[in-house]
Amino acid sequence: MRTIALVCLWLTAVSSYPRGIDWGYAIKYHQQVLQEDDDRGFGLNEPFIPTSSHILPEKKPFYIDESVNYYERHFNGLGKDREYRRSSCPAVNALANRGYINRSGRNITYAELAHAVRKVWNFGDDNVILPPEESLVFDDLVQYVINCPAAPTRNDRAVGDNINLNMTLFESLLSFSKDGETLSLKDMAEHHHLRHNQSKAENPGFVFGNQGAICSLAQYTNMVSVLGKFGKHGRTTLFIDDLKTFYLDEDIPRNYERREAPVSATTDKFSTTRRNPTR
C-alpha cells in the first residue's frame, strides 16, 4: 500500500474514519521512515530530558536561512497553469511558502513532510497521520472527506469550502481578545465553545464524539503549542500579530520560537480535552 502523511492539527480526525486504512502497515511504515531519517533537524524529535540546570523545556529562537527558505506566497489554484495548491492547514501552507516542502504544494512525500514539520514546528512523531497514498496534493479530495468539526478558521466540510480561510471566522477568533493584542487559553476555550455551537447548528452531519472532540480541540492546542510565547498570560500567550502572520500570510511569524519538547498528538490534546470538556 502506498502511504502519505497529512500533518496538522485537524487531521487527527482520520482516526474517526479508520475503514479502508491498513493501520498496521501504516504504523510499520511510519516507524521505518523515522528510523531511516538521517536529517531530523535540530532539537531531535525525542522526549525532552531535563537536567539539574534545565528542568523544564523551553522555546528557542528559530533561525531561517532567507537565501533558501525565503517567503513566497502562493494561493490555491493560482499560477500560470493553476499549478499551486494549498491545504486547509496554515502550518503546512507556511512550510510550502517558505520552501521547506515543495512550493507548488504538489507531490509532497511522507518523508519530505515529516522532515519539515519536525524541523520547523517540532511536531511529535505521533502527530503524523498516515492515510494510504504515495504523495500528497494539498487540495486533494481527501481533504474534503476528512475534516474536524468546529475548526477555528475553516468551515465544516458539509457547510462549504473547508480549504480556504473564512475571514469571518478569523475575525471572530480575534474578537475574543480582551486587550486587542493577545489571546489567553481562556479566550481560546470561549471561542471553541462558540464554534462548537455554530457547527452543531449549521452542519447537518455534525458528530462530536471522543475523536471529534480530540480533533477539534487539537486545532486550538496546537495553535498555542506552536505559536504561544511568554507574555501577560504566561508561556501560552498568543499574540494577535503572530496569528495574523500565520493565518493571513500563511508564514512563520517573526521571532518565532521553536519548542524544545515535541508537540504531541496525545498528551497535549488529552490534557486540554480534560480541562475543557465540550458537551
C-alpha positions as CSV (number, residue, x, y, z in Angstrom):
1,M,0.0,0.0,0.0
2,R,1.2,3.4,-0.8
3,T,1.5,6.0,2.0
4,I,1.4,9.7,2.6
5,A,1.4,12.0,5.6
6,L,-1.3,14.6,6.2
7,V,0.3,16.6,9.0
8,C,-1.6,19.1,11.1
9,L,-4.0,19.6,13.9
10,W,-7.2,19.0,12.0
11,L,-6.0,15.7,10.5
12,T,-6.2,13.8,13.8
13,A,-9.8,13.3,12.5
14,V,-8.6,10.5,10.3
15,S,-8.8,8.2,13.3
16,S,-12.6,8.8,13.1
17,Y,-12.6,7.2,9.7
18,P,-10.5,4.0,10.1
19,R,-12.2,1.9,7.5
20,G,-10.1,1.2,4.4
21,I,-6.8,2.1,6.0
22,D,-4.3,-0.6,6.9
23,W,-3.2,0.9,10.2
24,G,-0.8,-2.0,10.9
25,Y,1.1,-1.3,7.7
26,A,0.9,2.5,8.2
27,I,2.4,2.3,11.7
28,K,5.2,-0.1,10.5
29,Y,6.0,2.2,7.5
30,H,5.9,5.3,9.7
31,Q,8.5,3.8,12.1
32,Q,10.6,2.7,9.2
33,V,10.7,6.2,7.7
34,L,11.6,7.7,11.1
35,Q,14.4,5.2,11.7
36,E,15.9,5.8,8.3
37,D,15.7,9.5,8.6
38,D,19.2,11.0,8.8
39,D,18.1,14.6,8.7
40,R,15.8,15.1,11.6
41,G,16.6,18.8,12.1
42,F,17.9,20.4,15.2
43,G,16.3,19.6,18.5
44,L,15.8,15.9,17.8
45,N,12.2,14.7,17.8
46,E,12.7,12.8,21.1
47,P,11.4,13.3,24.6
48,F,12.8,16.3,26.4
49,I,15.2,15.0,29.1
50,P,15.6,17.5,32.0
51,T,18.8,18.2,33.7
52,S,19.6,20.0,37.0
53,S,20.3,23.2,35.2
54,H,17.5,22.8,32.6
55,I,14.5,21.3,34.3
56,L,11.7,22.4,32.1
57,P,11.5,22.5,28.3
58,E,11.6,26.0,26.8
59,K,11.3,27.6,23.4
60,K,14.4,28.6,21.4
61,P,14.6,31.2,18.6
62,F,14.3,29.5,15.2
63,Y,16.7,30.5,12.5
64,I,15.5,30.8,8.9
65,D,18.1,31.0,6.1
66,E,16.3,33.6,4.0
67,S,18.5,32.8,1.0
68,V,17.0,29.4,0.8
69,N,13.8,29.5,2.8
70,Y,12.6,32.9,1.6
71,Y,8.9,33.7,1.8
72,E,6.9,33.5,-1.4
73,R,3.2,33.4,-1.1
74,H,1.1,31.3,-3.4
75,F,-2.7,30.7,-3.4
76,N,-4.7,27.6,-4.0
77,G,-5.4,27.1,-7.7
78,L,-3.3,30.0,-9.0
79,G,-0.2,30.1,-11.1
80,K,0.3,30.1,-14.9
81,D,-1.2,26.6,-15.2
82,R,-3.1,26.7,-11.9
83,E,-0.3,24.6,-10.6
84,Y,-0.2,25.9,-7.0
85,R,-2.1,24.0,-4.3
86,R,-2.7,24.8,-0.7
87,S,-4.3,23.0,2.2
88,S,-6.7,23.9,5.0
89,C,-3.8,23.9,7.4
90,P,-1.8,27.2,7.6
91,A,1.1,25.4,9.3
92,V,1.6,23.2,6.3
93,N,1.0,26.0,3.9
94,A,3.7,28.1,5.6
95,L,6.1,25.2,5.0
96,A,5.4,25.4,1.3
97,N,5.5,29.2,1.2
98,R,9.0,29.0,2.8
99,G,10.2,26.1,0.7
100,Y,10.6,23.6,3.4
101,I,8.5,21.4,1.2
102,N,7.7,21.7,-2.5
103,R,6.4,25.2,-3.0
104,S,3.8,24.1,-5.5
105,G,2.0,22.0,-2.9
106,R,2.1,19.0,-5.2
107,N,3.6,15.6,-4.9
108,I,4.7,16.0,-1.3
109,T,6.1,12.8,0.0
110,Y,5.7,11.4,3.5
111,A,9.4,11.8,4.3
112,E,9.5,15.4,3.0
113,L,6.6,16.5,5.1
114,A,7.7,14.6,8.1
115,H,11.2,16.2,7.9
116,A,9.7,19.7,7.6
117,V,7.2,19.5,10.4
118,R,9.8,18.2,12.8
119,K,12.4,20.7,11.7
120,V,10.2,23.8,11.9
121,W,7.3,23.1,14.2
122,N,8.8,20.1,16.2
123,F,5.7,18.1,15.8
124,G,6.0,14.7,17.6
125,D,6.1,11.6,15.6
126,D,2.7,10.7,16.9
127,N,1.4,13.9,15.3
128,V,1.9,12.5,11.8
129,I,-1.1,10.6,10.5
130,L,-0.9,8.2,7.5
131,P,-3.7,7.8,5.1
132,P,-2.9,5.5,2.2
133,E,-1.4,7.3,-0.9
134,E,2.1,7.7,-2.3
135,S,2.2,11.5,-2.4
136,L,0.0,14.4,-1.4
137,V,-1.5,17.3,-3.4
138,F,-2.7,19.9,-0.9
139,D,-6.2,20.3,-2.1
140,D,-6.8,16.6,-2.9
141,L,-10.2,15.2,-2.4
142,V,-9.1,13.6,0.8
143,Q,-9.2,17.0,2.5
144,Y,-12.9,17.3,1.7
145,V,-13.6,13.9,3.2
146,I,-11.5,14.2,6.4
147,N,-12.2,17.4,8.3
148,C,-12.5,18.3,12.0
149,P,-15.8,19.8,13.3
150,A,-15.8,23.3,14.6
151,A,-12.4,24.4,13.2
152,P,-11.4,27.9,14.4
153,T,-10.9,29.5,11.0
154,R,-12.4,27.0,8.4
155,N,-15.9,25.8,7.6
156,D,-17.0,22.3,8.3
157,R,-16.8,20.3,5.1
158,A,-20.6,20.0,4.9
159,V,-21.1,23.7,5.2
160,G,-18.9,24.8,2.3
161,D,-15.3,25.5,1.4
162,N,-13.2,23.9,4.1
163,I,-9.8,24.6,2.5
164,N,-9.5,28.3,2.4
165,L,-9.6,30.7,5.3
166,N,-13.1,32.0,6.3
167,M,-12.3,35.7,7.1
168,T,-15.5,36.0,9.2
169,L,-14.4,33.1,11.4
170,F,-10.9,34.5,11.7
171,E,-12.2,37.9,12.8
172,S,-14.4,36.2,15.3
173,L,-11.3,34.5,16.8
174,L,-9.5,37.8,17.2
175,S,-12.6,39.4,18.7
176,F,-12.2,37.2,21.8
177,S,-9.0,39.1,22.8
178,K,-9.7,41.2,25.9
179,D,-6.9,43.7,25.1
180,G,-6.7,43.6,21.3
181,E,-3.2,42.4,21.4
182,T,-3.2,38.9,22.9
183,L,-5.3,35.8,23.4
184,S,-5.3,33.5,26.5
185,L,-6.2,29.9,26.9
186,K,-9.5,31.0,28.4
187,D,-10.2,33.2,25.4
188,M,-9.5,30.2,23.1
189,A,-11.8,27.9,25.2
190,E,-14.6,30.5,24.9
191,H,-14.1,30.7,21.1
192,H,-14.1,27.0,20.8
193,H,-17.4,26.9,22.7
194,L,-18.8,29.3,20.2
195,R,-17.5,27.4,17.2
196,H,-18.9,24.1,18.6
197,N,-22.4,25.6,18.9
198,Q,-22.1,27.2,15.4
199,S,-21.0,23.9,13.9
200,K,-23.8,22.0,15.7
201,A,-26.4,24.4,14.3
202,E,-25.1,24.7,10.8
203,N,-23.7,21.3,9.9
204,P,-26.5,18.7,9.3
205,G,-24.0,15.9,9.7
206,F,-22.4,17.2,12.9
207,V,-20.9,14.5,15.0
208,F,-18.8,15.3,18.1
209,G,-17.8,12.1,19.8
210,N,-14.4,11.5,21.5
211,Q,-12.4,11.6,18.3
212,G,-14.2,14.7,17.2
213,A,-13.5,16.4,20.5
214,I,-9.8,15.5,20.4
215,C,-9.5,16.6,16.7
216,S,-11.3,19.9,17.2
217,L,-9.5,20.8,20.4
218,A,-6.2,19.8,18.8
219,Q,-6.5,22.8,16.4
220,Y,-6.5,25.1,19.4
221,T,-3.9,23.4,21.5
222,N,-1.5,23.1,18.5
223,M,-2.0,26.8,17.9
224,V,-1.0,27.6,21.4
225,S,1.8,25.0,21.5
226,V,3.4,26.2,18.2
227,L,2.7,30.0,18.4
228,G,2.5,30.6,22.1
229,K,5.1,32.9,23.7
230,F,5.8,34.2,27.2
231,G,3.6,37.2,27.9
232,K,0.8,38.5,30.1
233,H,-0.9,35.1,30.1
234,G,2.3,33.2,30.9
235,R,4.0,30.9,28.5
236,T,0.9,30.2,26.5
237,T,0.2,33.8,25.4
238,L,-0.9,34.2,21.8
239,F,-0.1,37.5,20.1
240,I,-2.6,38.9,17.6
241,D,0.2,40.0,15.2
242,D,1.6,36.4,15.2
243,L,-1.9,35.0,14.4
244,K,-2.3,37.5,11.5
245,T,1.1,36.4,10.0
246,F,0.3,32.7,10.5
247,Y,-3.3,32.7,9.2
248,L,-3.4,35.7,6.7
249,D,0.1,35.5,5.3
250,E,0.5,31.7,6.0
251,D,4.0,32.5,7.1
252,I,6.2,31.7,10.1
253,P,5.7,34.6,12.5
254,R,8.6,37.0,13.1
255,N,10.7,36.0,16.1
256,Y,9.1,32.5,16.1
257,E,10.4,30.3,18.9
258,R,10.5,26.5,18.4
259,R,9.6,24.2,21.2
260,E,12.3,22.0,22.7
261,A,9.7,19.3,23.6
262,P,7.8,17.8,20.6
263,V,4.2,18.9,20.0
264,S,2.5,15.6,20.9
265,A,-0.8,14.4,19.5
266,T,-1.6,12.6,22.7
267,T,-0.5,14.3,25.9
268,D,-1.2,17.9,24.7
269,K,-4.6,17.2,23.4
270,F,-5.7,14.8,26.1
271,S,-4.8,17.2,28.9
272,T,-6.7,20.0,27.1
273,T,-9.7,17.9,26.4
274,R,-9.9,17.1,30.1
275,R,-9.5,20.7,31.1
276,N,-12.1,21.9,28.5
277,P,-14.8,19.2,28.1
278,T,-17.3,20.0,25.4
279,R,-20.9,18.9,25.5
